[in-house]
Amino acid sequence: MASIWLILAVATVIYLFWLDRQAAESAREYANRHSEKLNVQFLSIACTKKRIGILKKGKPGLKSTFVWEFSSNGEDSYNGVVNLENDKVISVDVPPHKIN
């Protein structure tokens, strides 16, 4: 019986790691595309918040918040926020920034 619980625990950790990697890749791709659309330079992206919770569809999953840094003129930098549920973008917040 103990080995079944161990296998379930290991499988859960692997699954959560896989979801985390998918979310990070999705956030990076979205931030790159959004930067190109806004005609700004993508600088970096970082995960600031990650938790397990109930998603909007009613299923359990991973909720993540990523902050991406971009520059519109090469001197100033701004931080946008991308919220994801698993690997789906839920909302994006882009602050006001200079346009060249």
C-alpha positions, 0 to 999 in steps of 0.5 A: 500500500505504501508503494502505491502512495509513493508512486502517486506522489512521484507522478503528481510531482512530475505532472506539476513540473510538466504543467509548470514548464508548459506555463513558462513556455506559453508565457514566454511565447505570448510575451514575445508575440505581444512585444512584437505586436506593440513594437517594443523590445522584449527583455526578460520574463519571470514567474512571480506567483504560482499556486494550485487551485480550481480553474475557471472551468472547475477543474484543479490546475496550476495558476501562474503569474509572470512579469515580463520586462520590455523597453520601448526606447532602449533606455526605459523598461516597463513591466507587464503582467501575464496571468495563466491557468495551466498554459492558457493566457487568462489576462494581460496587463500592459502599463502605459509606456512611451511610443517611438 
